[in-house]
Amino acid sequence: MTIGIIRKGPRNLITDVDGIRVGNAHDADVRSGVTVILPDGRAVAGVDVRGGAPGTRETDALDATCLVDAVDAIVLSGGSVYGLDAASAATAWLGARGRGYGMGEAALVAPVVPAAILFDLTNGGDKNWGEAPPYNELGRLACAAADKSFALGNVGAGLGARAGALKGGLGSASAIADDGLQVGALIAVNPFGSPIIAGSDCFWAAPYELDGEFGGKGLPARMDAVATIDPLTGTKGEAAAQSGGNTTIGCIATNADLTPAEARRVAIMAQDGLARAIRPIHTPFDGDVLFVLATATRPLDPEIRAREILRLGAIAADCVARAVARGVYEAETLGDSVAYRSASFSSRS
């Protein structure tokens, strides 16, 4: 195993992983949207559900003891329970193109499309959709838009997101190792907790930043007071966030040839990236979910396979932390959700 410097990929997006494309669609009036991660072929997948209020689809099928050994897409959506309908649209879109789990001699296929949703129902958008929520159409449009390049911030599942007291958004980051291992993360950042160190304009993810990708602020000059700051009220007694309207969801992709059990282990390790980038995280109000997709174009060394999984999980966690910060950094003010680059930050006294 060759150990060297980890570098950003050419796009610094999850699509720097071979065989991965991403599509986004959103409705500006509704202030919500959908993101689809679309592998070129069926991909091994795993999932880790860590938050206290998750909303998911097809996650049980990813258990390593179950029949399903690969998936056809991952869907991330706003809209809370209504947003799960986006996965139905992705399933139909894939099935119409003959992509899915083979049904023997039957003409039909069964696309496997796990999904997770975040809560953005109270962000001021027009949610008076009656019996016709927009997520089925948004899911179809996101599939059709899938490409190697895509925007960050107020797009897709990140359009209506909040991050603590700031505007949240869609973030992505990638890491390429000298020996060809590729890792990328895509995160819809909508947590109860804050991505910013209280009393500063610095991201918790600052130690993992590459080449100033989210502003290059670094860490505060003093970190000794962090443990004394109430995570709910910050430094001046202001409410940090509105509880009950949260959740950070995302996907990690890699070109490694993982088994379903190994993909699950990488997802578990990658959750540490959320803990590095957001405080507090995995609360009763968050439904934090991370998926892993493995396109299997890079074989792992069988003699040191466990060490390669360890390494992959560690890189994935760093990518997740960077993607969180990028999602917030790239976001723009929407309604009463103020963007990081437009906010004024209090200083410690």
JODAFEN-V464502 format. One record per pair of residues at least 24 apart in sequence whose ideal C-beta (glycine too) atoms are under 10 Angstrom apart, sorted by the first residue. I is the first residue (numbers start at 1). J is the second residue. Records with the same first field share a line. If there is no record, write none. Layout:
BEGIN
I = J + J
END
This chain:
BEGIN
1 = 177 + 179 + 181 + 300 + 301 + 303 + 304 + 307 + 308 + 311
2 = 177 + 178 + 179 + 180 + 181
3 = 177 + 178 + 179 + 311
4 = 177 + 178 + 179
5 = 176 + 177 + 178
6 = 174 + 175 + 176 + 177 + 178 + 181 + 183 + 210 + 314 + 315 + 318 + 319
7 = 174 + 175 + 176 + 177 + 178 + 210 + 211
8 = 173 + 174 + 175 + 176 + 184 + 210 + 211 + 213 + 319 + 322
9 = 173 + 174 + 175 + 176 + 182 + 183 + 184
10 = 148 + 174 + 176
11 = 148 + 149 + 150 + 172 + 173 + 174 + 184
12 = 152 + 172 + 173 + 174 + 175 + 184 + 210 + 211 + 213 + 319 + 322 + 323 + 326
13 = 148 + 149 + 150 + 151 + 152 + 171 + 172 + 173 + 174 + 184 + 185 + 186 + 323 + 326
14 = 148 + 150 + 171 + 172 + 173 + 174 + 182 + 183 + 184 + 185 + 186 + 187 + 250 + 251 + 252 + 253 + 254 + 293 + 319 + 323
15 = 146 + 147 + 148 + 149 + 150 + 172 + 174 + 184 + 186 + 253
16 = 148 + 172 + 173 + 174 + 175 + 176 + 182 + 183 + 184 + 253 + 255
17 = 174 + 175 + 176 + 181 + 182 + 183 + 184 + 185 + 252 + 253 + 254 + 255 + 256 + 293 + 294 + 295 + 297 + 298
18 = 180 + 182 + 253 + 254 + 255 + 295 + 296 + 297 + 298
19 = 43 + 182 + 253 + 255 + 293 + 294 + 295 + 296 + 297
20 = 146 + 148 + 174 + 182 + 184 + 186 + 251 + 253 + 254 + 255 + 293 + 295
21 = 73 + 143 + 145 + 146 + 147 + 148 + 149 + 150
22 = 74 + 76 + 142 + 145 + 146 + 147 + 148 + 149 + 150 + 155 + 156 + 170 + 172 + 184 + 186 + 251 + 253
23 = 73 + 75 + 90 + 93 + 139 + 140 + 141 + 142 + 143 + 144 + 145 + 146 + 147 + 150 + 156
24 = 76 + 138 + 141 + 142 + 145 + 146 + 147 + 150 + 151 + 152 + 155 + 156 + 157 + 158 + 159 + 170
25 = 77 + 86 + 89 + 134 + 135 + 137 + 138 + 139 + 140 + 141 + 142 + 143 + 144 + 145 + 155 + 156 + 157 + 159
26 = 78 + 134 + 138 + 141 + 142 + 154 + 155 + 156 + 157 + 158 + 159 + 160 + 170
27 = 78 + 79 + 125 + 126 + 129 + 134 + 135 + 137 + 138 + 141 + 159 + 160
28 = 125 + 126 + 154 + 159 + 160 + 334
29 = 125 + 126 + 127 + 134
30 = 78 + 79 + 120 + 121 + 123 + 125 + 126 + 127 + 128 + 129 + 133 + 134 + 135 + 138 + 159 + 160
31 = 78 + 120 + 121 + 123 + 124 + 125 + 126 + 127 + 154 + 159 + 160 + 161 + 334 + 335 + 337
32 = 77 + 78 + 79 + 80 + 82 + 83 + 118 + 120 + 121 + 123 + 125 + 126 + 127 + 133 + 134 + 135 + 138 + 156 + 157 + 158 + 159 + 160 + 161
33 = 76 + 77 + 78 + 79 + 83 + 86 + 120 + 134 + 135 + 138 + 141 + 142 + 154 + 155 + 156 + 157 + 158 + 159 + 160 + 161 + 170 + 188
34 = 75 + 76 + 77 + 78 + 79 + 83 + 85 + 86 + 87 + 89 + 90 + 115 + 117 + 134 + 135 + 136 + 137 + 138 + 139 + 140 + 141 + 142 + 143 + 145 + 156 + 157 + 159 + 188
35 = 74 + 75 + 76 + 77 + 78 + 86 + 138 + 139 + 142 + 145 + 146 + 150 + 155 + 156 + 157 + 158 + 159 + 170 + 172 + 186 + 187 + 188 + 249 + 250 + 251
36 = 73 + 74 + 75 + 76 + 77 + 86 + 87 + 89 + 90 + 93 + 94 + 113 + 115 + 138 + 139 + 140 + 141 + 142 + 143 + 144 + 145 + 146 + 156 + 157 + 251
37 = 71 + 73 + 74 + 75 + 76 + 90 + 142 + 146 + 184 + 186 + 250 + 251 + 252 + 253 + 291 + 293
38 = 72 + 73 + 74 + 75 + 90 + 93 + 94 + 99 + 113 + 142 + 143 + 145 + 146 + 147 + 293
39 = 70 + 71 + 72 + 73 + 74 + 99 + 146 + 253 + 293 + 294 + 295 + 296
40 = 99 + 146 + 295 + 297
41 = 70 + 72 + 99 + 295 + 296
42 = 68 + 69 + 70 + 71 + 72 + 73 + 99 + 100 + 101 + 102 + 111 + 112 + 295 + 296
43 = 70 + 71 + 72 + 73 + 74 + 253 + 254 + 258 + 263 + 292 + 293 + 294 + 295 + 296
44 = 68 + 69 + 70 + 71 + 254 + 256 + 257 + 258 + 259 + 260 + 261 + 262 + 263 + 292 + 293 + 294 + 295 + 296
45 = 69 + 70 + 71 + 72 + 73 + 74 + 112 + 114 + 251 + 253 + 258 + 260 + 263 + 264 + 267 + 291 + 292 + 293 + 294
46 = 71 + 114 + 252 + 258 + 259 + 260 + 261 + 262 + 263 + 264 + 265 + 266 + 267 + 268 + 270 + 290 + 291 + 292 + 293 + 294
47 = 71 + 74 + 114 + 116 + 251 + 260 + 263 + 264 + 267 + 268 + 289 + 290 + 291 + 292
48 = 252 + 263 + 264 + 265 + 266 + 267 + 268 + 269 + 270 + 271 + 288 + 289 + 290 + 291 + 292
49 = 116 + 249 + 267 + 271 + 282 + 287 + 288 + 289 + 290 + 291
50 = 248 + 267 + 268 + 271 + 274 + 275 + 281 + 282 + 286 + 287 + 288 + 289 + 290
51 = 116 + 118 + 191 + 192 + 246 + 247 + 248 + 249 + 271 + 274 + 281 + 282 + 283 + 284 + 285 + 286 + 287 + 288 + 289
52 = 192 + 246 + 247 + 282 + 283 + 284 + 285 + 286 + 287 + 288
53 = 80 + 119 + 192 + 244 + 246 + 247 + 283 + 284 + 285 + 286 + 287 + 288
54 = 116 + 117 + 247 + 249 + 286 + 287 + 288 + 289
55 = 79 + 80 + 81 + 82 + 83 + 84 + 115 + 116 + 117 + 118 + 119 + 247 + 249 + 287 + 289
56 = 84 + 87 + 114 + 115 + 116 + 117 + 249 + 287 + 289 + 291
57 = 83 + 84 + 85 + 86 + 87 + 88 + 91 + 113 + 114 + 115 + 116 + 117
58 = 84 + 87 + 91 + 112 + 113 + 114 + 115 + 116
59 = 114 + 115 + 116 + 289 + 291
60 = 114
61 = 101 + 112 + 113 + 114
62 = 112 + 114 + 260 + 263 + 264 + 267 + 291 + 292
63 = 260 + 261 + 264
64 = 259 + 260 + 261 + 262 + 263 + 264 + 265
65 = 260 + 261
66 = 260
67 = 101
68 = 101 + 110 + 112 + 114 + 260
69 = 101 + 112 + 259 + 260
70 = 101 + 112 + 260 + 293 + 294 + 296
71 = 100 + 101 + 111 + 112 + 113 + 114 + 260 + 291 + 293
72 = 97 + 99 + 100 + 101 + 109 + 110 + 111 + 112 + 113 + 114
73 = 99 + 100 + 111 + 112 + 113 + 114 + 115 + 139 + 142 + 143 + 146 + 293
74 = 112 + 113 + 114 + 115 + 116 + 186 + 249 + 250 + 251 + 253 + 291 + 292 + 293
75 = 113 + 114 + 115 + 116 + 117 + 135 + 139 + 142 + 143 + 157 + 249 + 251 + 291
76 = 115 + 116 + 117 + 118 + 142 + 156 + 157 + 158 + 170 + 186 + 187 + 188 + 249 + 250 + 251 + 289 + 291
77 = 115 + 116 + 117 + 118 + 120 + 135 + 138 + 139 + 142 + 156 + 157 + 188 + 249
78 = 117 + 118 + 119 + 120 + 121 + 123 + 125 + 134 + 135 + 138 + 156 + 157 + 158 + 159 + 160 + 161 + 188 + 190 + 247 + 249
79 = 117 + 118 + 119 + 120 + 121 + 127 + 129 + 133 + 134 + 135 + 138 + 157 + 160
80 = 117 + 118 + 119 + 120 + 121 + 122 + 127 + 245 + 247 + 287
81 = 117 + 119 + 121 + 133 + 135
82 = 117 + 121 + 127 + 129 + 133 + 134 + 135 + 136
83 = 115 + 116 + 117 + 118 + 119 + 120 + 121 + 133 + 134 + 135 + 138 + 139 + 157
84 = 115 + 116 + 117 + 133 + 135 + 139
85 = 115 + 117 + 133 + 134 + 135 + 136 + 137 + 138 + 139
86 = 113 + 115 + 117 + 133 + 134 + 135 + 136 + 137 + 138 + 139 + 140 + 141 + 142 + 143 + 157
87 = 111 + 113 + 114 + 115 + 116 + 117 + 135 + 136 + 139
88 = 113 + 115 + 135 + 136 + 139 + 140
89 = 113 + 135 + 136 + 137 + 138 + 139 + 140 + 141 + 142 + 143
90 = 115 + 136 + 139 + 140 + 142 + 143
91 = 115 + 139 + 143
92 = 136 + 139 + 140 + 143
93 = 139 + 140 + 141 + 142 + 143 + 144 + 146
94 = 143
97 = 143
113 = 139 + 143
114 = 251 + 289 + 291 + 293
115 = 139 + 249 + 289 + 291
116 = 157 + 188 + 247 + 248 + 249 + 250 + 251 + 287 + 288 + 289 + 290 + 291
117 = 157 + 188 + 247 + 249 + 287 + 289
118 = 157 + 158 + 160 + 161 + 162 + 168 + 188 + 189 + 190 + 191 + 245 + 246 + 247 + 248 + 249 + 286 + 287 + 288 + 289
119 = 160 + 161 + 162 + 190 + 244 + 245 + 246 + 247 + 285 + 286 + 287
120 = 157 + 158 + 159 + 160 + 161 + 162 + 168 + 188 + 190 + 245 + 246 + 247 + 337
121 = 160 + 244 + 245
122 = 160 + 162 + 242 + 244 + 245
123 = 159 + 160 + 161 + 162 + 167 + 168 + 190 + 242 + 245 + 334 + 335 + 336 + 337
124 = 160 + 334 + 335 + 336 + 337
125 = 159 + 160 + 334 + 335
150 = 186
151 = 330
152 = 186 + 323 + 326 + 327 + 328 + 329 + 330 + 331
153 = 189 + 326 + 327 + 328 + 329 + 330 + 331 + 332 + 334 + 339 + 340
154 = 327 + 330 + 331 + 332 + 333 + 334 + 337 + 339
155 = 188 + 327 + 330 + 331
156 = 186 + 188
157 = 186 + 187 + 188 + 189 + 190 + 249 + 250
158 = 186 + 187 + 188 + 189 + 190 + 327 + 328 + 330 + 331
159 = 188 + 331 + 334
160 = 188 + 190 + 245 + 334 + 335 + 337
161 = 187 + 188 + 189 + 190 + 191 + 245 + 246 + 247 + 248 + 249 + 327 + 328 + 331 + 334 + 337
162 = 189 + 190 + 191 + 192 + 241 + 242 + 245 + 246 + 328 + 331 + 334 + 335 + 336 + 337 + 338
163 = 189 + 190 + 191 + 192 + 193 + 194 + 195 + 196 + 241 + 246 + 248 + 277 + 278 + 324 + 325 + 327 + 328 + 331 + 337 + 339 + 340
164 = 189 + 190 + 191 + 192 + 193 + 194 + 195 + 196 + 198 + 231 + 234 + 239 + 240 + 241 + 242 + 246 + 278 + 279 + 280 + 328
165 = 194 + 196 + 234 + 238 + 239 + 240 + 241 + 242 + 337 + 338 + 343
166 = 194 + 195 + 196 + 240 + 241 + 328 + 329 + 331 + 333 + 337 + 338 + 339 + 340 + 341 + 342 + 343 + 345
167 = 327 + 328 + 330 + 331 + 332 + 333 + 334 + 335 + 336 + 337 + 338 + 339 + 340 + 341 + 342 + 343
168 = 195 + 246 + 248 + 324 + 327 + 328 + 331 + 334 + 337 + 339 + 340
169 = 324 + 326 + 327 + 328 + 329 + 330 + 331 + 332 + 334 + 337 + 339 + 340
170 = 250 + 323 + 326 + 327 + 330 + 331
171 = 195 + 205 + 213 + 214 + 248 + 250 + 277 + 320 + 321 + 322 + 323 + 324 + 325 + 326 + 327 + 328 + 329 + 330 + 331
172 = 250 + 251 + 319 + 322 + 323 + 326 + 327 + 330
173 = 205 + 208 + 209 + 210 + 213 + 214 + 273 + 318 + 319 + 320 + 321 + 322 + 323 + 324 + 325 + 326 + 327
174 = 210 + 253 + 315 + 319 + 322 + 323
175 = 208 + 210 + 254 + 315 + 316 + 318 + 319 + 322
176 = 255 + 315
177 = 298 + 311 + 312 + 315
179 = 298 + 301 + 308
180 = 255 + 256 + 297 + 298
181 = 254 + 255 + 256 + 298 + 300 + 308 + 311 + 312 + 315
182 = 253 + 254 + 255 + 256 + 295 + 297 + 298 + 315
183 = 252 + 253 + 254 + 255 + 256 + 266 + 270 + 292 + 311 + 312 + 313 + 314 + 315 + 316 + 317 + 318 + 319 + 320
184 = 251 + 252 + 253 + 254 + 255 + 293 + 316 + 319 + 323
185 = 250 + 251 + 252 + 253 + 254 + 270 + 273 + 290 + 292 + 315 + 316 + 317 + 318 + 319 + 320 + 321 + 322 + 323 + 324 + 326
186 = 249 + 250 + 251 + 252 + 253 + 291 + 293 + 319 + 320 + 323 + 327
187 = 248 + 249 + 250 + 251 + 252 + 270 + 273 + 274 + 277 + 278 + 290 + 319 + 320 + 321 + 322 + 323 + 324 + 325 + 326 + 327 + 328
188 = 247 + 248 + 249 + 250 + 251 + 323 + 324 + 327
189 = 247 + 248 + 249 + 250 + 274 + 277 + 278 + 323 + 324 + 325 + 326 + 327 + 328 + 330 + 331
190 = 245 + 246 + 247 + 248 + 249 + 286 + 287 + 288 + 327
191 = 241 + 246 + 247 + 248 + 274 + 277 + 278 + 279 + 280 + 281 + 282 + 283 + 285 + 286 + 288 + 324 + 328
192 = 231 + 232 + 240 + 241 + 242 + 243 + 244 + 245 + 246 + 247 + 248 + 278 + 280 + 281 + 282 + 283 + 284 + 285 + 286 + 288
193 = 231 + 232 + 240 + 241 + 246 + 248 + 274 + 275 + 277 + 278 + 279 + 280 + 281 + 282 + 283 + 285 + 286
194 = 231 + 232 + 234 + 240 + 241 + 277 + 278 + 279 + 280 + 281 + 328
195 = 248 + 274 + 277 + 278 + 279 + 281 + 321 + 324 + 325 + 327 + 328 + 329 + 340
196 = 234 + 240 + 278 + 279 + 325 + 328 + 340 + 343 + 345
197 = 223 + 226 + 229 + 279 + 345 + 348
198 = 225 + 226 + 228 + 229 + 230 + 231 + 233 + 234 + 235 + 236 + 240 + 279 + 345 + 346 + 348
199 = 225 + 226 + 229 + 234 + 235 + 236 + 345 + 346 + 347 + 348 + 349
200 = 226 + 235 + 345 + 346 + 347 + 348
201 = 340 + 341 + 343 + 344 + 345 + 346 + 347
202 = 325 + 345
203 = 276 + 277 + 278 + 321 + 322 + 324 + 325 + 326 + 328 + 329 + 340
204 = 275 + 276 + 277 + 278 + 279 + 281 + 321 + 324 + 325
205 = 273 + 274 + 276 + 277 + 278 + 318 + 320 + 321 + 322 + 323 + 324 + 325 + 326 + 328 + 329
206 = 276 + 277 + 321 + 322 + 325
207 = 276 + 318 + 321
208 = 273 + 276 + 277 + 317 + 318 + 319 + 320 + 321 + 322 + 324 + 325
209 = 318 + 321 + 322 + 325 + 326 + 329
210 = 318 + 319 + 322
213 = 322 + 323 + 325 + 326 + 329 + 330
214 = 322 + 323 + 324 + 325 + 326 + 327 + 328 + 329 + 330 + 340
215 = 325 + 326 + 328 + 329 + 340 + 341
217 = 325 + 329
220 = 347 + 348
222 = 348
225 = 348
226 = 279 + 348
228 = 348
229 = 279 + 348
231 = 279 + 280 + 281 + 283
232 = 280
234 = 346
235 = 345 + 346 + 347 + 348 + 349
236 = 346 + 347 + 348 + 349
238 = 346
240 = 279 + 280
241 = 283 + 285
242 = 285
243 = 283 + 284 + 285 + 286
244 = 284 + 285
245 = 285 + 286
246 = 283 + 284 + 285 + 286 + 287 + 288
247 = 283 + 285 + 286 + 287 + 288 + 289
248 = 274 + 277 + 278 + 281 + 282 + 286 + 287 + 288 + 289 + 290 + 320 + 324 + 327
249 = 286 + 287 + 288 + 289 + 290 + 291
250 = 274 + 288 + 289 + 290 + 291 + 319 + 320 + 323 + 324 + 327
251 = 289 + 290 + 291 + 292 + 293 + 320 + 323
252 = 290 + 291 + 292 + 293 + 294 + 312 + 313 + 315 + 316 + 317 + 319 + 320 + 323
253 = 291 + 292 + 293 + 294 + 295 + 316 + 319
254 = 292 + 293 + 294 + 295 + 296 + 297 + 298 + 312 + 313 + 315 + 316 + 319
255 = 293 + 294 + 295 + 296 + 297 + 298 + 299
256 = 292 + 294 + 295 + 296 + 297 + 298 + 299 + 300 + 305 + 308 + 309 + 311 + 312
257 = 294 + 295 + 296 + 297 + 298 + 299 + 300 + 305
258 = 292 + 293 + 294 + 295 + 296 + 300 + 305 + 308 + 309 + 312
259 = 294 + 296 + 300 + 305 + 309
260 = 292 + 294
261 = 309
262 = 292 + 294 + 300 + 305 + 306 + 308 + 309 + 312 + 313
263 = 291 + 292 + 293 + 294 + 309 + 312
264 = 292
265 = 292 + 306 + 309 + 310 + 312 + 313
266 = 290 + 292 + 294 + 309 + 310 + 312 + 313 + 314 + 315 + 316 + 317
267 = 291 + 292 + 313 + 316
268 = 292 + 313 + 317
269 = 309 + 310 + 312 + 313 + 314 + 315 + 316 + 317 + 320
270 = 312 + 313 + 314 + 315 + 316 + 317 + 318 + 319 + 320 + 321
271 = 313 + 316 + 317 + 320
272 = 313 + 314 + 316 + 317 + 318 + 320 + 321
273 = 313 + 314 + 315 + 316 + 317 + 318 + 319 + 320 + 321 + 322 + 323 + 324
274 = 317 + 320 + 321 + 323 + 324
275 = 317 + 320 + 321
276 = 317 + 318 + 320 + 321 + 322 + 324 + 325
277 = 317 + 318 + 320 + 321 + 322 + 323 + 324 + 325 + 326 + 327 + 328
278 = 321 + 324 + 325 + 328
281 = 324
290 = 316 + 317 + 320
292 = 316
END
